[in-house]
Amino acid sequence: MPFNHRKARTVIRVRDVHGNPVANTRLRLSQQSHAFLFGCGAFDALPWANEKKGDPFYGDRVAKWLNLFNYGTLPFYWGRYEPEEGKPAFESTMNAARRLTEKGARLKGHPLCWHTVCADWLMQYDDRTILDKQLQRIHREVTTFAGVIDVWDVINEVVIMPEFDRYDNAVTRLCRRYGRVPLVKAVFDAARAANPKALLLINDFNLSDSYAGLIRDCLDAGVPIGAIGLQTHQHQGYMGAERLGEVLRRFEGFGLPLHFTENTLVSGHLMPGHIVDLNDYQVPEWPTTPEGEVRQAREWEEMLRLLFDHPRVEAVTAWDFTDGGWLGAPSGLLAADNRPKPAYRALERLIRDEWRTECDVTTDENGCADVCGFKGAYTLSDGTKKAPLRLEKDDGVIEVALGERD
């Protein structure tokens, strides 16, 4: 059976509000959301929830986001989140986070520690003070957003450190002073102490054996890594099934969930292959093209199918929802004017049609019925009354009480 591991098979026992079996009754089982995290960058939620609140353009954009995704990444780049020490953008970020969670989205904060887009004001302090402020920052964010954001990229792109030499910054200083693994352990321990229930990720674009070695060293040191973050910014062309398979084999052996955290496929011309640091590619315009949009849709569908099929993968996040995001690339699922591109429609067919369970079940004389569906949240309805339930694992019996008016 295709994607068998993504489904749950169990028995439901349905009763009415008085506890009587709902016997010999045809009921509608309708999936509301997936357990699998179909994600996308949710940066547009910031204006939508704040200065552009009520703006129909942003309302339409976020509605299209919510139609497709159940998981979003919100920005916590320290240099932008707190450009002046002691004045973080807490209110605007919390507004966006709460509005998305009210719509049923699960959220991740990105990142708590990173050498890029770091706060410049840290540079006035000595290394010990910088480390203290970094750990205090982690405690503040993870604690104040607990219950709203419970997934965090704790530290980002460690493999390149401490050799990163493009410009001086506070986090590279810490890495040079204390070492990579001790720094990773310090920030993870701070995040774990702040929210013991949080899912904590290490995240990197370097998908080589160097990253695997770093993860192994961190696990040996007792770093509480909850999931491995894997970036695939494919501005220079789709990596393809063979290379994707190599990446999966390299990291599946750790026994940890794999999150494909930042994924881009462009619908315009490809970035030249000789560019080493993608940030170095600066062009005045990077338009989407009809033929590029067909290519992007084909590549997104193949990639998502491959990842959804792998039992260790628990999340896949498209990085740019709209064109013109990072590097100004045509890497969105929507064009800049909110037009859904073929890639959006391809993912919509997979997530909302092919991989969604909607079926009728009939109870026996005891009110029981066998059900099978993609893992996630459901409603069960007799056309008049309904009840929520979750399909999460095989076997057992799920008790369902029909009561809420449909």
N, C-alpha and C positions, 0 to 999 in steps of 0.2 A: 504493500500500500504506500503510495507516495507520501513523504513527510510523516511517516507513521509515528516517529518519536515526538512530533509536535502535537499529537492528539492524546486525549484521555478517554478511556472506556470504563464506564461505571454503571451502577444502577441508581435510579432516583426513585424514592418513595414519596408520593404526592398525597397530601392531606388537605382538607379544607380548614377553615378557621376553628371548627369545632373538634378537629382531630380525627375526623372520619376519612377513610381512604377515598380518593378521587378515582373511582374504579371505572374501567372500561371506557376511558375518555381519551379522545384525540386532543393533543396539546401541541402548541407551537413552541419549538426551541429556537431562540434567536440570539446569535452572538452579538454582544455589545462592544467588546474590546478583546484584544489578544494579550496573552501572558508574554509572548515574545515582544521585545521592544523595537518597534518600527519607529526610528527617530529622525529628527532633523534639527539643525540649528534653529533656535527660537528667538533670535535677536530682534526680529520685528515685533515681538510682543512688548518690548520696552516702550516704543512710541505709542503702540496701540493701547497700552494700559496707562499712559501718562499724557504727554503733550498732544498726542493725536487721538485721544480718547473720543469716540463718537465720529471720527473721520471715516466716511464710507469706504475710502480706498484701503485704509489699513484694516477696517472691519472685514472687507472682502478677502484680503490677503490672509488674515489669521483664520477666517472661516475655511478657506481652502487648505490651510495647514492642518486644522483640526479634523477635516474630512479624511485626512490620510494618515496622520501620525498620532501615536499615543505616548510619545517620549520626546522631550525637548532638552536642548542644551542652552543654558543661559550664561552670559559672559561675566566673569569675575576677574578679568585681567587687572592686576593690582594697580598698575599705573593709570588706568582709566577709572576703575572703581573707586579709588581713593587718590586722586591727583594731588590733593593737599592733605597732609597728615591730620588724622582726626576727623576728616569730613568724607566718610564713605557714602556712596550712592545707595544707601540702604533702602530708603523709602521707594524710590522708583523701581528698583529691582524686586523688592517684595511685592509691590503692586502687580508687576508682570507675573511673578511666580504664583501669587494667589489666584489671579484670574485664570491662568492656565490650569492650575490644579482643580479649580472649581469646574472646569470643563472636562475633567477626567484625565488630564495628562500627568505623567510622571516626569520629574525633572532632574537634571544633573547640573551642577555648578562646575565651571571650567575656567581656569584652573586655580588651585590654592597656592601653588608655588611654581614659578617659571622664571627663567632668566630673561626671557623676552617680555616686553611691555611690563617691565617691573617698575616699581615706584622709584622715581629718581631721587626723592627726598631721603631715601634710605642711605644714600651714598655719604651723607654727612656723619654717619655713625661708624663705630668700630665693629669688627666682625661679631663679637659676642653680643653686642646690642642688636645688630641686624638679625641674628638668629633668634633672640628673644622676641623681637617685634614680629618676625615671621611666624613663630609659634603662637604668639598672641593673636595675630591676624587669623590664623587657622581656627583657633578656639572661638573667636568672635563670629566668624562666618558660619561655621558648622553648628554652633550652638543656637544662634539667632534664627537660622533658617530651618532648624530641625523640625520635622513634621511637614514641611513644605518642600524642601530640597533635602533628600536623603541619599543622593548619589553624588560623588565628587571625584573629579580628576585631581588627585592630591598633588601629584608632581608631574610636570610635563617635560618630555624630551631631555631625559637625563643622559642618554648615551653620548651626546655631543659634549657633555661637560666632563672634566673641567677644562678641556682643550678649547672651548668656545672663546674666540678671541676677536670677534668682529667689533665689539665695543665692551667697555667695562660695565659691570652691573653687580648688584648686591648679591644675587643668588650664585653667580659664578664665583664670587669671592668666598662665599660659604662653602661651596664645593671644593675649592682649592684648599681651604683652611682645614676642613673637617673630613673630607673624602666623600665620594659619591654614596656609598652604602650607608655610612653613618648619617648623612644628611637625609637620605630617603627614609631611614628608620625614624629619625626625629620627627619629620613632618607627618608620617603615617601614624606614629604613636600619638601625636597631638590630635589628629583628626579622630582616631579611634576613641581617645579619652573624651573628646567633646561630644561624640554621638556614637555609642557602642553599637547601635542598630544600623548605622550608615553602611552603604556599599562603597568601598574605597578602591579607586583605580590608579594604577601607574599607566602612563600614556606616552607613546612615542611614534615618530614617523620612520625611525630606523628599524626595519623589520628583519634585520640580519641576525646572525649568531651572536653578535655583540649585545644586542638587546636581550636575547635569550640568556646569555651569560650573566648579564646584570640582574635579571629576574631571579636566576638561580642563586646568585650571591645574596640577594635581598631576602629570599625565602630562608636560606641557611642562617641568616642573621636574625630571623624572627620577625621580619617586616610583615604586618597583617594585610597583605595584598588580597583584595576580594575579587578582583577581575583584572584581566590584562587588556589594556587599551591599544588598539592597532589602527594607525592612520594610513589612509591610501589616497593622498592628493594626486590624482592622475591627470594633471594638466598636460603632461607630455604624451599621453595616450593610455588607453586601457591596458592594465597589467595582464589580463587574460586568465583563462581558467588554469593553465599549467602553473603559472607563478603564484596564483592565489592558492592553489593546492599546496605548493611548497611552504607558503606562509602558515597555512593551517597545520600542516604536519610539524612545523618547527615549534609551534606554541601549544598544541593540543596536549602534549605530554605532561604539562604542569598540572593537569587536572583542575584548572581554574576556568571559570566562564571567560569566553572571549567576546569582547565588545569591539566591533569595528566602529570607531568613535568619530572619525572625520573622513568622509569619502566625497571626492569630487570627480566628476566626469564632464568634460566641456562639450558644448554643442557648437563651437566655432572652430577656428584653426587651432592646431596643437602647438603648444610651446616647444621651441626648438630643443632637441635632445641634449645639446652641449651645455645647457644651463644647469649648474650644480645646485645653487641655492635658488629656489623658485622665486623668492622675493626680489631677485635681481632682474626679473623680466618685467620691464615697465614699458607699456605701449599706450599711446593716446586713446585708442579704441580697440575693443575686442568684441566684435559683434557675433551674435548667434546667426546661424545660417540654416536654411531648410534641410540640406543634406546632413549637416552636423547634428541637427535635432533628431533625425532618424537614427543616426549612429549612436547618439547618447542614450536614446530609449532602448535600443538593442543591447547596449553594454550594461545599462543599469539592470535590465531584466535578467540577463545572464548572471551577473554578479550576485544579485539578491537571491536568485534561485539556488546558486551554489552555497551561499552562506546560510540560508534558511534550512538547507538540507543537512548541514553539519551539526551534530549533537552538542558540541561545545559552544557554539555561537549563540549568544542570548540577546544581542542587540546589534543593530546596524543603523548608523546615523548618516544621512546625507548632510553635508556641511552647509552648503548655501541653498536656501529655499528659493531665492530669486537671483536672477542674473545681476552681475555688477558687484558682487560681494568681495571676497578676498581676491586681491590682484586685479579687480575689475573684470574677472573672467565670466564668460557665459556658462557658468557652472550650476545655475539654478534649475529647479524643476518648473518654476514659473519664469516667464520673461519679465523684464522690468516693469511692464504695464499690467502685471498680474495675469497675463494670458497663460493658461496651462499648456506646457510643452508636451510633446509626445511621451517624454520620460515620465511626467506626472501621470498621464493616462495609463501608461504601462504599469506603474506601481499601483495605481488605483485598482486596476483589474486584478492584480495579484492579491493585494491586501484585503480589498472589500468584496471580492467576488470569488476567485479561485480558492483562496485560503480562508474563507469565512464559512462557518457552519450555520445553516438556516434549514430546519427540517421539522417534520411532524413526527411525534412519537405517540404511541397508544399505550395506556396503562392496562394492567391486568386486573383481576378481581380484587387484588390487594393494594391497588394504586401504584404498582411498580412498573417500571419500564427500563429497558436497556438503552443507554445513550452512548454515542461516540461523537466527539467533535474536537476541533482545535482548542487547545488549552486557553482559558480566558474566562471572562465574565459573560453571563447570559441572563436572559429573562425567559421564563416559562409562562405561557398564557393559555387560558381556555377561551379566549375571546372576550371575556368579561372581567376576569380577575387574573392577576399575574404575581410572580414572585421572582426574586433574584436568586441566582446560584452561580457557583464557580466550578468549572471543570479543571482539575489540577493534576490528578494522578489516576492510575488505573485501580480497579477493584474497589471494594467497600460499597457502602450505600450512602447516598446523599439524601437527607431529609429535606423536603420542600413543602412549605405551607402556602397555598394560594390564598391571598387575602386582599392585596392592594388592588384597587379598581384599575382596570386596564385603560 
